[in-house]
Amino acid sequence: MSVQYPLLVALMDDDCAALKWNAHLLAHDLRTRVVLEAESPVELLNKLRRQSRIDVVLLDVEYQPAQPALPELIAQIIAIQPAISILCLSQYGGEENLLNAIRAGAHGFLLKREVRVSIGSAVIMTRGCNFLISAGMLPLLEAKQLRAWGKVAKINNWIAHPALTPRLNEVLTLRVLYGMSAPMAASEIQLATTSIEKYMQLAYQKLSIRWGNDRLLECLEFENIHPEVWAYHVYTLPPDH
């Protein structure tokens, strides 16, 4: 089945800061478009009913109060949007949450601290496998011998490109992740604006050294894209090994 980009994404997290951060990251990703945000299961279900198409829902599994329970919530999501991929995000992990997600029909289970800024790539990977797992949850998955139902893919833990110095990483974070202008970034870390621009040019050179899983960017055309947009996508890729 062909994939239509950008993928339409729904977000649910009862932590407003986490919700807005993921929405911010996905809004800057050309491969995805956030079409709804919700802070509770009830809000999520109500909004899903008003959407004709959702490709992926990012579902925080530690919502409180835990009503409906996770398996029931996943079942209701699938009943409303049968073609949707459900990607569970967890702060703590745990066998019970993982097994509940799998048995209810989820398509992935990731530890938030491992995915970090590569959430856009996680969304893309979810549509290409039967189940997506983050590295920290893989041993539990293997121990339970849960590979039999189909293709399982692992997303590697995100870390900054190793060619970036701490200063380059700091500048890229402000300019590319937080979207600060060069003058704002310069004021934040007490550098001249010209220094910020020089660091960005050097960062572009370092990012051109292959590190991340750039196969996840094959759906994009970068020829006419601003360098900062290119840098965002490369910088946020999960490692390829």
C-alpha positions as CSV (number, residue, x, y, z in Angstrom):
1,M,0.0,0.0,0.0
2,S,1.4,3.4,-1.0
3,V,2.0,6.0,1.7
4,Q,0.7,9.5,1.2
5,Y,2.9,12.3,2.7
6,P,2.7,14.2,4.9
7,L,1.3,11.7,7.3
8,L,-1.6,13.0,9.3
9,V,-0.9,12.7,13.0
10,A,-3.0,12.9,16.2
11,L,-1.4,13.4,19.6
12,M,-2.6,12.6,23.0
13,D,-0.7,13.3,26.2
14,D,-2.0,14.5,29.6
15,D,1.3,16.3,30.1
16,C,0.7,19.6,28.2
17,A,4.4,20.4,27.9
18,A,5.2,17.0,26.4
19,L,2.2,17.3,24.1
20,K,3.3,20.8,22.8
21,W,6.9,19.7,22.4
22,N,5.9,16.7,20.2
23,A,3.5,19.0,18.2
24,H,6.3,21.5,17.8
25,L,8.7,18.9,16.5
26,L,6.2,17.3,14.1
27,A,5.1,20.8,12.8
28,H,8.7,21.3,11.6
29,D,8.9,17.9,9.9
30,L,7.9,18.0,6.2
31,R,6.9,14.3,6.5
32,T,4.1,14.9,9.0
33,R,1.2,17.2,9.8
34,V,-0.4,17.3,13.2
35,V,-4.2,17.6,12.7
36,L,-5.3,17.2,16.3
37,E,-4.0,17.4,19.9
38,A,-5.8,16.1,23.0
39,E,-4.9,16.0,26.7
40,S,-7.3,13.1,27.6
41,P,-8.7,10.0,26.1
42,V,-12.2,11.5,25.9
43,E,-11.0,14.5,24.1
44,L,-9.0,12.3,21.7
45,L,-11.9,10.1,20.9
46,N,-14.3,13.0,20.3
47,K,-11.8,14.7,17.9
48,L,-11.1,11.4,16.1
49,R,-14.7,11.1,15.2
50,R,-14.6,14.4,13.5
51,Q,-11.6,13.5,11.3
52,S,-12.0,11.7,8.0
53,R,-8.4,10.5,8.0
54,I,-5.7,10.0,10.6
55,D,-2.6,8.0,9.7
56,V,-0.8,7.8,13.1
57,V,-1.8,8.5,16.6
58,L,0.9,9.1,19.3
59,L,-0.6,7.8,22.5
60,D,0.8,8.5,25.9
61,V,0.2,5.3,27.9
62,E,0.5,6.8,31.5
63,Y,-2.4,9.1,31.3
64,Q,-4.4,9.8,34.5
65,P,-7.0,9.0,35.5
66,A,-6.6,5.7,33.6
67,Q,-10.1,5.6,32.2
68,P,-10.8,4.0,29.9
69,A,-8.0,1.5,30.4
70,L,-5.3,1.3,27.7
71,P,-6.7,-1.8,25.9
72,E,-10.2,-0.3,25.8
73,L,-8.9,3.0,24.6
74,I,-6.9,1.4,21.8
75,A,-9.9,-0.7,20.8
76,Q,-12.1,2.4,20.6
77,I,-9.5,4.3,18.5
78,I,-9.4,1.4,16.0
79,A,-13.2,1.2,15.9
80,I,-13.3,4.9,14.9
81,Q,-10.3,4.9,12.5
82,P,-9.6,1.3,11.4
83,A,-6.6,2.2,9.2
84,I,-4.8,4.1,11.9
85,S,-1.4,3.2,13.3
86,I,-1.2,3.5,17.0
87,L,2.3,4.4,18.4
88,C,2.4,4.2,22.2
89,L,4.8,6.5,24.1
90,S,5.9,5.7,27.6
91,Q,7.8,7.4,30.3
92,Y,8.4,4.3,32.4
93,G,7.9,1.3,30.1
94,G,7.0,-1.9,31.9
95,E,5.8,-5.3,30.9
96,E,2.1,-4.7,31.6
97,N,1.9,-1.6,29.4
98,L,3.8,-3.3,26.6
99,L,1.7,-6.4,26.6
100,N,-1.6,-4.4,26.9
101,A,-0.5,-2.3,23.9
102,I,0.4,-5.3,21.8
103,R,-2.7,-7.4,22.7
104,A,-5.0,-4.4,22.0
105,G,-3.6,-3.9,18.5
106,A,-1.0,-1.1,18.8
107,H,1.7,-0.8,16.2
108,G,4.6,0.4,18.4
109,F,5.8,1.0,21.9
110,L,8.6,3.6,22.5
111,L,10.3,5.0,25.6
112,K,10.1,8.8,25.4
113,R,13.6,9.3,26.7
114,E,15.0,7.1,23.9
115,V,13.2,8.7,21.0
116,R,13.7,12.3,22.2
117,V,13.7,14.5,19.1
118,S,13.4,11.8,16.5
119,I,9.7,11.5,16.9
120,G,9.1,12.4,13.2
121,S,11.2,9.4,12.1
122,A,9.4,7.2,14.5
123,V,6.1,8.1,12.9
124,I,7.5,7.3,9.4
125,M,8.9,3.9,10.6
126,T,5.6,3.0,12.2
127,R,3.9,2.9,8.7
128,G,6.6,0.5,7.4
129,C,6.4,-2.4,9.9
130,N,4.0,-4.4,11.9
131,F,5.4,-3.2,15.2
132,L,8.0,-0.5,16.1
133,I,10.0,-0.9,19.4
134,S,12.6,1.3,21.0
135,A,15.9,-0.2,22.1
136,G,15.2,-0.3,25.8
137,M,12.0,-2.3,25.3
138,L,13.4,-4.8,22.8
139,P,14.8,-7.2,25.4
140,L,11.4,-7.5,27.1
141,L,9.8,-8.0,23.7
142,E,12.3,-10.8,22.9
143,A,11.9,-12.4,26.3
144,K,8.2,-12.7,25.7
145,Q,8.8,-14.2,22.2
146,L,6.5,-11.7,20.7
147,R,8.1,-11.6,17.2
148,A,5.8,-14.1,15.6
149,W,3.0,-11.8,14.6
150,G,4.9,-9.9,11.9
151,K,7.7,-7.6,11.0
152,V,9.3,-5.9,14.1
153,A,11.5,-2.9,13.6
154,K,13.8,-1.2,16.2
155,I,14.4,2.5,16.3
156,N,17.8,3.3,17.7
157,N,18.2,5.7,20.6
158,W,18.6,9.3,19.4
159,I,21.9,11.0,20.1
160,A,23.4,14.1,18.6
161,H,25.6,13.7,15.5
162,P,29.0,12.7,16.9
163,A,30.8,15.1,14.6
164,L,29.2,18.1,16.3
165,T,31.1,19.8,19.1
166,P,29.2,20.9,22.2
167,R,29.1,24.5,20.9
168,L,27.8,23.4,17.5
169,N,25.2,21.2,19.1
170,E,24.1,24.1,21.3
171,V,23.8,26.5,18.3
172,L,21.9,23.9,16.3
173,T,19.5,23.2,19.1
174,L,18.6,26.9,19.4
175,R,18.4,27.6,15.7
176,V,17.0,24.4,14.3
177,L,15.0,22.8,17.2
178,Y,13.8,25.9,19.0
179,G,13.5,28.0,15.9
180,M,15.4,31.1,17.3
181,S,16.6,33.7,14.9
182,A,20.4,34.3,14.8
183,P,20.2,37.4,17.0
184,M,18.0,35.6,19.6
185,A,20.4,32.7,19.7
186,A,23.4,35.0,20.0
187,S,21.7,36.8,22.9
188,E,20.8,33.5,24.6
189,I,24.4,32.2,24.6
190,Q,26.2,35.5,24.6
191,L,27.9,35.3,21.2
192,A,28.0,37.7,18.3
193,T,25.3,37.1,15.6
194,T,28.1,36.7,13.0
195,S,29.5,33.9,15.2
196,I,26.2,32.1,15.2
197,E,26.1,32.2,11.4
198,K,29.6,30.8,11.2
199,Y,28.8,28.0,13.6
200,M,25.7,27.2,11.5
201,Q,27.8,26.9,8.4
202,L,30.2,24.6,10.1
203,A,27.3,22.6,11.5
204,Y,26.0,22.1,8.0
205,Q,29.3,20.6,7.0
206,K,29.4,18.2,9.9
207,L,25.8,17.1,9.3
208,S,26.7,16.2,5.7
209,I,28.8,13.3,7.2
210,R,26.4,10.4,7.1
211,W,25.3,9.3,10.6
212,G,21.6,9.0,10.8
213,N,19.2,6.6,9.0
214,D,18.7,8.9,6.0
215,R,16.6,6.3,4.2
216,L,13.8,7.8,6.3
217,L,14.1,11.0,4.3
218,E,13.7,9.4,0.9
219,C,10.2,10.8,0.6
220,L,11.5,14.4,0.6
221,E,13.0,16.6,-2.1
222,F,15.8,18.7,-0.6
223,E,17.0,20.6,-3.7
224,N,15.0,23.7,-3.0
225,I,14.7,23.5,0.8
226,H,16.4,26.1,3.1
227,P,19.5,24.7,4.7
228,E,18.0,25.0,8.2
229,V,15.1,22.9,7.2
230,W,17.5,20.3,5.8
231,A,19.5,20.5,9.0
232,Y,16.4,19.9,11.1
233,H,15.6,16.7,9.3
234,V,19.2,15.3,9.3
235,Y,19.9,16.4,12.9
236,T,16.8,14.6,14.3
237,L,17.3,11.3,12.5
238,P,17.9,8.3,14.7
239,P,21.4,6.7,14.3
240,D,21.7,4.1,11.6
241,H,23.6,1.7,13.8
